[in-house]
Amino acid sequence: MVAAPASGTGKTTVMLGLLRALRDDGVAVQPFKSGPDYIDPAFHRAASGRASFNLDSWSMSATMLDTLAGKADDADFALAEGSMGLFDGVAKPGATGNGASADIARRMGWPVVLVIDVSGQAQSAAATALGFSRYDPSVRIAGVILNRVASPRHERLARSGMDAVGIRVFGALPRRGDLKLPERHLGLVQAVEHPDLDARIAEYADFLRAHVDIPALHDAATASTKPASAVGWIRPPAQRIALAQDAAFSFTYAHVLEGWRRAGAEILPFSPLADEPPAVDADLVWLPGGYPELHAGKLAEAHRFQAGLTEFAKTRPVHGECGGYMALGEALIDVDGVRHKMAGLLGIVTSYAQRKMHLGYRRATFLAPMGGVEAGAALTGHEFHYSTILDQPDAPLANVTDAEGTAVSETGSYRGHVSGSFFHMIAATP
């Protein structure tokens, strides 16, 4: 587990560099991401050549976590990227923990390598590492990688502090501002938006090789095998699923799609941005989340897509998650205050001119069928967006609560065969 004391320490750069370096050395490495995150797994896949799977201790059952960890059974090595700080989670635990990366490391028996930003300190960084190593004895800290080192002298001082408290240093990365990936409001810019991504990742790998003892990291790993199970997987909502997939609709969890395929469903991709309608012989249309607000003008002019969607919705279910929900609505107002006409299959109007962050775990019990999911079904998931609802005239889709059981106002809505919600589903509850 590549983790850190806090966000913004450089663990993604380390993760991508390690994945590519190991792959180039002939090591079949299986990537994972701790927590509900759509963006990092796409970078993992680009670096390693293998699909990256999310592991989340709040929303997933123990058996589901073990099954997903089994994706590494045909690999030589598993490498997981943590989220936020190693022990950061919600106050109220869910299925197997509070959502912290430490939960995953503990359950899988994976040692942790902490990426520590030592800018502005030297020996004092050892106090942070020592505190993390003693905070929870059931989580093993294998050592640290020092990041943003200013000079050889700075490195010697930081290493001396780690030596004094018995913390292993796997490497020290000099400060390199040019290696940082660009970000936007939901995190990193998507992998598909980087024309030079492969060259960037190759540069990360060279950087890691030059400054980190990668064989020592490999040797510090421990063996771990987990049994397979079907508990917690979300059943496919239909046999033939028309799935929107492009730069505007890209937020799909690999484990959800894999679960659908494993249960016999067929995925039929199409691109609204290319003005493609959904397959006419599909049983259901699914619009996942993404960045429709960045492409609102183009979506408003995608007349073949909108006409096909409208015709489809007359007889069969259509569902939108987050960005997909907004695209099904009456209008989307972008950050400049420009109003764009959306599909109009639901009455919701959303705005990015009035931004407000909505973030956290969610548990949803559906009041009506949701894209093929039966009324009464309960799912765990996550919400993360900056849009503001200006109008939502349709019937509520679900009762939704946060991680502490408090009701939230983003209930989703439905009209006829069409439904939508800001809820990103992760797993089924028993």
Order of alpha helices (4+ residues) and beta strands (2+ residues): beta-alpha-beta-alpha-beta-alpha-beta-alpha-beta-alpha-beta-alpha-beta-beta-beta-alpha-alpha-beta-alpha-beta-beta-alpha-alpha-beta-alpha-beta-beta-beta-beta-beta-beta-beta-beta-beta-beta-beta
